[in-house]
Amino acid sequence: GGGFTFQETVLRALESATTTHEFVLLDVGGTGFGAQARSRFRTVDVRALFHSGNTTGDGILPTQLAADVLGLDVVWYLHPPAEVLSVPTFVTVLDLAHRQHPFFPEVSTREWQWESRENYYRWVLPRAARIFTGTESGKNEVVRCYGVNPANVIVNPFPAPSSAPIDEKLGETEVLGKYG
């Protein structure tokens, strides 16, 4: 889906970036998210930190523990849910569809329901150092609905899958003319 495409595009871009920064993929849920070979990243199974004696008490968030133990300077959540941490946190908002379409089954009767989504965004977004969204309209919704500083919301157009069909016969001018 869109979230996976966004994550993969960001990770590929970071892999090819010229920088001395170290990137760490935090696998919080044991999903094997970083299992594929990624030359630029160190992958850490956050659950393993709890089993290696690095716990500091009850109630500490897994990502906060990872940030502390690994000495992370910033954490970027490429997909919800994010946590409020003691290091700058970047949050990605794919959409706020629960507000436009509260009757959709995925937000009204199952999965991540309306109240949970709304409480999550109200808690996390005002505390995020940066919020990434795909469109200017999305940015305006985030600012209007959650009262965040517009300067903290970055519009970063979400990519199309690399497998999306491309009409090789049309150049940029023709595409712009065709679609306005």
N, C-alpha and C positions, 0 to 999 in steps of 0.2 A: 504494500500500500504506500500511500504518500509519506508516512512517517519513516518507513524503512528506506525509501528512495532518498529522502532528505539525509538520514543518518549516513548512508553509504556514500553519498556525494560529498558530505562534509569530511568524512574520514579519508576518502580518496584525495581530496584537496589538501588536507593536512599532511598526508603521506608524501605528496609531491612538493610541499612548501620548502623553501630554503630557509632554515632557521636552526638555531642551536637549542631551542626549547625541547624538553622531553615531554612526550604525551603518554598518559596512562589511561587505559580503558578500565573502568571499574565495572566488573560483572557482579551486580548486587544480588540478582536472583538465581544465580547458577544456570543461566540460560545458555552459556557458551557463546555469548555475544561476540567476544573477541577471539573465538576459536580459530577462525581462518587466519592464515599467516599475514601479519601486517608488520612490515619491516620497521616502521617508524614508532610503533607503540609497544609499551610494556602492558600486558594484561594482568590484572590482579583480581582474583576471586575474593570478593569482600567477605564472604562467609568464612573463608579460611583464616582471616584475621581474628575472628572470634574464637576459632579453635586452636589458635597458636599462642594463647595466653596474653593477647594484646587487648583484653577488655579492660575498661576503666570504670565499670559500674553499670547498673541497670538503667534503662531508658536512653542510652546514647544511640544515636542514629547510625546505621551501618556506614553510610557515606561520610558522616562526620568522623567516625573512627578511622576510616581509610584516609581522609584528608589529614588528620592529625598524625597518624603513623607514617604516612608517605610524605608528609610535608608539602602537600599540594598548595599552590598559590591561588588557583581558581578552579571551579568545577562548572562544566557546561553540560547541562542536561539536554541531550538532543531530542528527547521525547519525554512527555509526562509519564509518571509523576516526578516532580522535583522535591527537594527538601530545603528547608532554611538552614544554612550552615554558618559557621563562624569564619568562612572564607568567602570572597566574592563569588556569587552564583549567577550563572547565565542560564536563562530558561527559554525554551522554545515553545511557542504557542502555535500549534498547527491550525486551530480554529476555535471559535467559541460557539459552535453549532448548537450546543445545549440551550443557548439563549434564543436563537432564532427558531429552533424546531424542538421545543420541549416535549412534544408528543411523539417523537420518534422512539421506537421501542428500545434502542440502545442507550437512551438517556432517561427513559421514563419507567421501564419495567425490568431491566436486566443490566448486567455489566456495571459500568461506571455511571451510576445514576445521577440525576440532576443535582440533588443536594450535595453529593460528594464532590462533583465537579466544581460547583459554585464555591463551596467552602475551600477547596483546594486553591482555586485561582485567587480568592480574596485573601488567603493567608500568604501565598508564595509571591505573587506578582509585585505587590508593593515593596517587598523585601529583596527582590532580585537586583543585582548590579546592572544587568542588561537583559532585555527581553527581545528575542528574535521572532519575527513574524514574516509571512510571505508577501503581504500586500500593504499598501497605504491604508486601505479600508480596514484590514486587520489591526493595524497600528491604532487607527482611530477608535475602534471598538475597545481595545485593551485600555486605552487612555480614558475613554468615556465610562466604561463599565467598572473599572477598578481604580481610578484616580491616580494612576502612575504618572510620573514625570515623562512627557513626550520625548525628552532627550535620552531617556533610558531605553526607548523602544527602537530597535534597528529593523528596518525593512530589508530583508534578504530574500529575494524571490525564490520560492521553492522550485527545485529542478524537476524536469520531466525525467522519467526513467531513461536510462541510456539505451534501452531496447525500444523506445518510442520510434514509430516510423518517421523517416525524414524524406521529404520530397526533394531529391537531389536536383530536379529540374528547375526549382525556384530559387532565385537568389534573394538576398536580404530585401532589396527594393521591391521585388515582386511579392514577397510575403507581406511586407508592410502595406503595399497597395491592395493586395487581396483581402487582408484582414483589418486594415485600418489601424 
